[in-house]
Amino acid sequence: MPLLDHFHPPLYPRRHWESFHVTWAGAIADALNEQLLPDGYFAEEQAHAGARVEIDVATFADGETVARNGTVATRTYAPPEPPVVVPAAFPDEFEVRVYGGEGDARLVAAIELVSPANKDRDTHRRAFAAKCAGYLAQGVALIVVDVVTNRTGNLHTLIFEVLGRAADADLPHGTDLYAVAYRPLVRDGADVIQAWPHALAVGGKLPTLPLALNAELCVPIDLEATYTAACARRRLG
């Protein structure tokens, strides 16, 4: 299935990219759980757009809280006004998380599907890159897939910048669509990050990338097959 443009006509705005991202993440999680992951591992898709917490204005009376919907709840502790408030960016999440270990559900790998909001301004780009760099710094393997055509920018380069490493021009200059697998590990006593970058193009095929579960074990993530499955579920193409 050739890569479609989900962010411009004729697909957009008639078909919603958010729904497709959720479906694609589900197809990847299904492939992992049904075919790829050994015993003791499982995958879950996650989807969230925007800030995690929104303050809801409420009216306080006689120790009770009257919410917007008219319900009454016990009044909880209200902290004093904070002396410092700084702007923040909470990145969109369209991802698959892989957990493993001996019953402790430890996060071992993640697959991130980039959204337009992840690329639309510098603060959002850096928030996404910081999240990905944080995964790698904790030894969590990562795949980043960027098929967003209505925003420019290369988050792969920025992830390496946050880590204090150069991307070494491993993608052609000006590449805005790409998929990259990252594998953090220790080699000869030194911390290293292996990377498998692939430039993408609308109308082209998607690659198969390695997803590391530990220092010895990788599974192949067939982006082409999961993308095709997601397109079929959404009757695209």
N, C-alpha and C positions, 0 to 999 in steps of 0.2 A: 504494500500500500504506500504510494508516494506521500510524503509529508504535505499536509494541507496548510493553508493560511487560515488560522482560526480567529484572526483579529482584524480582517478586512473583508469587504464584500467579495464574493457572493455569500460566504458563510456568515460573517458578522454584519449586522446585529441580529439576523434571523435566527442563528444558532448561537448558544451561549458558551463561551470558552470555559467558564467556571464549571459548568456541568460536565464538559468533556474532560477537564483536568481531574475532576473527582472520579469519573469513569476510568480514565487511564490509570490513575493511582490504584483503583480497585483491581484492574486487570493485572497490574504488576504484582500486587499483593496476592492475588489468586494464583498466579504462576509460581510465586515463591512457595506458598503454602501447599499447593497441590503437586508440584513437580520438582522443586529445586532444593528446598531446605531439608537438612537432615533432622533426625529426632532431636528434640530439645530446643529447637528454634521455631519461631513463628513470626509472621509479618502482619502489621496492621496499617491501614491507610488512615491518614489524618488530613483534615481540611478545615482551615480557619482563615477568615479574611479580616484584617483590621485589628484594632486594639483588643486586649484580653478582658479589660474591665471598664465598664461605663458607669459613672456615678449617676444615680437616679435621684432627681430632686424630690424630696419628701417633706411633709409637714409634721412637726413634732407637737404633741399635746398630751399633757398629763402622763408622761413617761411612755407613751405609745408612739409608734410610727404609722402614719397613714400614707400608704404608697399611692402611686398614680392610678392603679386599678381599683382603689377603694378598699383593699384589704388592710387589716390592722395587724401589725406584728410588734413584738416586744422590742423596745428601744435598745439598741446596742451601744457600746462605747463609741463615742465620736472623738477622734484625736483633735488636738488644737490645729489651727491653721499652720501649714508647714512653712518654715522660714525660707525654704529654697524650692523652687519649681523650675524644672528645665524641660525644654522640648525633647520629645523622644519619638522614635519610629518603631512600631511593632510590625515586623514583616508578616506578609501573607504566608500561610502554610498550605501547600498542597504537596504532601509527602507520604512516603511509605517508610515505616520504621520496622527494623528487624531486631528482635530480642532473642537472647540465648543465654546459656549458662545452666547451672544445676538448680533450677527452680527459682532463681532470683529475678527473672525477667530483666536482665541487664541489657541496655541498648548497645548493640554491636555495629549497626550499620543504618544508613538512612539514604533515601532517594528523594531528591528535591526537584519538583517541577516548578520552574520559575513562572511567576505571574507578572502582568504589566506593572502592578504596584511595586514589585521588587526592583524595578528598573526606572521608575518615573522621576526620581529626584535623588540627589546625592545622599541625603540622610537615609533614604530607603535602601539604596544600593549598599551603603556601608553597614546598615543593620543586617541585611541578608548575608553579606560577606562575613561579618563578625559571628553570626550564628554558625555558618558553615565552618569557619576557622575554629570556633569553639568545639565543634564536633571532632575535628581532626586533632586538635590539641589534647582531647581526652581519649584518643585512640579509636574513635568511631569512624569506620569506613564510610565513604560518601560517593554518591553519584549525583551530579547536577545536570539537568536537562533544560535547555532554554530554547523554546520554539516561539518566543514572543516576537512578532514582526512589527508591532506598532510602537516599540521603544528601541532605542539603540543602546549600546554599551555592552561590555564584556565583564561579567561578574567573576569569571574564572581568574582573570588577571587581578581583580580586586581582592579575591580570596587569598591569593599568594602574597599580595601586598600587605594585607592584614597580618599574615604569618611572618612577614619580614623576609620573604623570598621572592626572587624574580621568576616570572613565568617563562623567561628565556624564549620568547617569540614562538611558543609551541603551537599557536594558532595563527593563521594568516592575519595580517594587519586589517582592522576593520571588520573582523568577524563578529556578527551579532547573534547568530544562531549556532549552537554547539551543544555537545554532550561530553562530559568529562567524568571519569572515574578516578577516585583518590583512595590510596591505601596507605595509612600511617603505620609504620613499623620501626623496629630497631634493627639496624644492620651494622655488624662489626662495632657494636657499642655506641653507635650514633643514631639519633632520631632522624628518620627520613620520611618523606612523603612521595610515594610513587604516583604518577598521574598518566592517564590514558586519554588525551584530548582528541575530539573528532569535530571538525566543522560540519555543520548541517546546511541544507538548502531546501527551500520549498520545492516540491516535486522530486526530491531525492529520497534515498532510503536511509533508514536509521540503523545505527550500529548495534552490535552486541558488546556489552561492557562487563568487565569483571567486578563483582561485588564481594569484598573480603569479609568473611565472618570471623576470622582470627588470623594469626600470623601464617598459618599453613593452608587454610581452606578458603577458596573462592568459589562463587557460583556465577554462571553466565546470565546476565540480564539481557534478554533479546528485546530491545526496544521496538524493533520492527514488528515482531509478532504481537507484543502487547498493545502497540499503537493500532495495529490492524484489528485486533479484538475489540478495542474501545470504539473504533470507527464503526464496526459492525453493530455493536450494541446501541450506538446513537444514530444508526442509519445514515452514515456519512460516506460519500464516495460511491 
